[in-house]
Amino acid sequence: RRPWVTLKAALSLDGNMALSDGTSQWITGEAARAESHRLRGENDAVLIGSGTLKRDDPSLTVRAVEGPSPRPVILCSDPAVLEGNYNALRRDAIVFVPEGTAIPPERSGHVYAVSSSAARPDLKAALEKLAELGLARVLVEAGPTICSAFIAAGLADEYQLFVAPVFMGEGRKITTSIRLRRMDDAIPMTLRGVRTAGRDLWIEGGNPCSLDWLKQ
Ligand SMILES: NC(=O)c1ccc[n+]([C@@H]2O[C@H](COP(=O)([O-])OP(=O)(O)OC[C@H]3O[C@@H](n4cnc5c(N)ncnc54)[C@H](OP(=O)(O)O)[C@@H]3O)[C@@H](O)[C@H]2O)c1
């Protein structure tokens, strides 16, 4: 009842996805960015949060390689975002808002109110709706808030991490919302491949639980 979720992120060696002021373009180089476009082409949907929508206004299309562009999916808690003239919204985006949000009639069929936790659309509920809509593969290309929420919830089945050989110091980490007390609680990733993409390190991994499920 859920799509297969691939989490893609560009990181520094110290785990930052952006500087504290939100600057993130471009952490990784051209080769890594071309791989990101290939990944978009392999997925039915590409998911971001309202933070990335507002800050970067990405179009989320496939450009550097041939292939179909995935359907944009946006998670947000403020319906005012729907009034913005954002590139992804112009591309028939699916938007998830928390339950109880009034959806303008002209937006019905694109905007879904799903159950919420902490006044934000619940990730599992949003994924279940995407599966219901026939979207079987979802690429998460969001910022640190949503990425860390997916990792913490164990909802990232696969990881595609592009690590630039730079240190960024104090910044916005991929694990921004995760606080562990014991090493035993560390969230594991099964390493599936390590190579380079141009000047960057390219780490492919999987969620051990998802890989066990695939083997069944
Ligand atoms: N390096 C990379 O790979 C990469 C990729 C993408 C973005 N970025 C950078 O990341 C920065 C933006 O970071 P961000 O963390 O704000 O972006 P984000 O994770 O894409 O969006 C976060 C926002 O999504 C909304 N949201 C809705 N449902 C949520 C849920 N269930 N859990 C958590 N959040 C939920 C929240 O805002 P509301 O509740 O207010 O709607 C939250 O503040 C920008 O600087 C961008 O350039 C970097």
The ligand as an SDF file (V2000), in Angstrom:
LIG
                    3D

 48 52  0  0  0  0  0  0  0  0999 V2000
   21.1180   19.4350   -0.7540 N   0  0  0  0  0  0  0  0  0  0  0  0
   19.9880   18.9250   -1.1790 C   0  0  0  0  0  0  0  0  0  0  0  0
   19.9380   17.7920   -1.6860 O   0  0  0  0  0  0  0  0  0  0  0  0
   18.7260   19.7360   -1.0690 C   0  0  0  0  0  0  0  0  0  0  0  0
   17.5420   19.2510   -1.6230 C   0  0  0  0  0  0  0  0  0  0  0  0
   16.3770   20.0040   -1.4810 C   0  0  0  0  0  0  0  0  0  0  0  0
   16.4230   21.2080   -0.7800 C   0  0  0  0  0  0  0  0  0  0  0  0
   17.6030   21.6470   -0.2600 N   0  0  0  0  0  0  0  0  0  0  0  0
   17.6540   22.9000    0.5060 C   0  0  0  0  0  0  0  0  0  0  0  0
   16.9200   22.7110    1.6980 O   0  0  0  0  0  0  0  0  0  0  0  0
   16.4420   23.9800    2.1300 C   0  0  0  0  0  0  0  0  0  0  0  0
   14.9780   23.8600    2.4920 C   0  0  0  0  0  0  0  0  0  0  0  0
   14.9170   23.0210    3.6200 O   0  0  0  0  0  0  0  0  0  0  0  0
   13.5740   22.5790    4.2740 P   0  0  0  0  0  0  0  0  0  0  0  0
   13.9080   21.6070    5.3380 O   0  0  0  0  0  0  0  0  0  0  0  0
   12.7660   23.7700    4.6270 O   0  0  0  0  0  0  0  0  0  0  0  0
   12.8350   21.8710    3.0210 O   0  0  0  0  0  0  0  0  0  0  0  0
   11.7680   20.6990    2.9200 P   0  0  0  0  0  0  0  0  0  0  0  0
   12.1580   19.5800    3.8180 O   0  0  0  0  0  0  0  0  0  0  0  0
   11.6230   20.4040    1.4800 O   0  0  0  0  0  0  0  0  0  0  0  0
   10.4230   21.3620    3.4580 O   0  0  0  0  0  0  0  0  0  0  0  0
   10.1960   21.4270    4.8400 C   0  0  0  0  0  0  0  0  0  0  0  0
    8.7890   21.9070    5.1180 C   0  0  0  0  0  0  0  0  0  0  0  0
    7.8300   20.9670    4.6350 O   0  0  0  0  0  0  0  0  0  0  0  0
    6.6430   21.1340    5.3910 C   0  0  0  0  0  0  0  0  0  0  0  0
    6.1140   19.8210    5.7720 N   0  0  0  0  0  0  0  0  0  0  0  0
    4.8880   19.3560    5.4000 C   0  0  0  0  0  0  0  0  0  0  0  0
    4.6780   18.1330    5.8780 N   0  0  0  0  0  0  0  0  0  0  0  0
    5.7690   17.7860    6.5910 C   0  0  0  0  0  0  0  0  0  0  0  0
    6.0960   16.6390    7.3520 C   0  0  0  0  0  0  0  0  0  0  0  0
    5.2760   15.5810    7.4660 N   0  0  0  0  0  0  0  0  0  0  0  0
    7.2950   16.6000    7.9760 N   0  0  0  0  0  0  0  0  0  0  0  0
    8.1400   17.6450    7.8840 C   0  0  0  0  0  0  0  0  0  0  0  0
    7.8650   18.7920    7.1660 N   0  0  0  0  0  0  0  0  0  0  0  0
    6.6830   18.8700    6.5410 C   0  0  0  0  0  0  0  0  0  0  0  0
    7.0080   21.9730    6.6070 C   0  0  0  0  0  0  0  0  0  0  0  0
    6.5520   23.3240    6.3960 O   0  0  0  0  0  0  0  0  0  0  0  0
    5.0410   23.7560    6.6750 P   0  0  0  0  0  0  0  0  0  0  0  0
    4.5500   22.8300    7.7450 O   0  0  0  0  0  0  0  0  0  0  0  0
    5.1570   25.1660    7.1110 O   0  0  0  0  0  0  0  0  0  0  0  0
    4.3390   23.6190    5.3690 O   0  0  0  0  0  0  0  0  0  0  0  0
    8.5150   22.0100    6.5860 C   0  0  0  0  0  0  0  0  0  0  0  0
    9.0640   23.1830    7.1440 O   0  0  0  0  0  0  0  0  0  0  0  0
   16.6770   24.9580    1.0060 C   0  0  0  0  0  0  0  0  0  0  0  0
   17.7890   25.7310    1.3550 O   0  0  0  0  0  0  0  0  0  0  0  0
   16.9870   24.0680   -0.1700 C   0  0  0  0  0  0  0  0  0  0  0  0
   17.8580   24.7200   -1.0630 O   0  0  0  0  0  0  0  0  0  0  0  0
   18.7350   20.9280   -0.3760 C   0  0  0  0  0  0  0  0  0  0  0  0
  1  2  1  0
  2  3  2  0
  2  4  1  0
  4  5  1  0
  4 48  2  0
  5  6  2  0
  6  7  1  0
  7  8  2  0
  8  9  1  0
  8 48  1  0
  9 10  1  0
  9 46  1  0
 10 11  1  0
 11 12  1  0
 11 44  1  0
 12 13  1  0
 13 14  1  0
 14 15  2  0
 14 16  1  0
 14 17  1  0
 17 18  1  0
 18 19  2  0
 18 20  1  0
 18 21  1  0
 21 22  1  0
 22 23  1  0
 23 24  1  0
 23 42  1  0
 24 25  1  0
 25 26  1  0
 25 36  1  0
 26 27  1  0
 26 35  1  0
 27 28  2  0
 28 29  1  0
 29 30  1  0
 29 35  2  0
 30 31  1  0
 30 32  2  0
 32 33  1  0
 33 34  2  0
 34 35  1  0
 36 37  1  0
 36 42  1  0
 37 38  1  0
 38 39  2  0
 38 40  1  0
 38 41  1  0
 42 43  1  0
 44 45  1  0
 44 46  1  0
 46 47  1  0
M  CHG  2   8   1  16  -1
M  END
$$$$
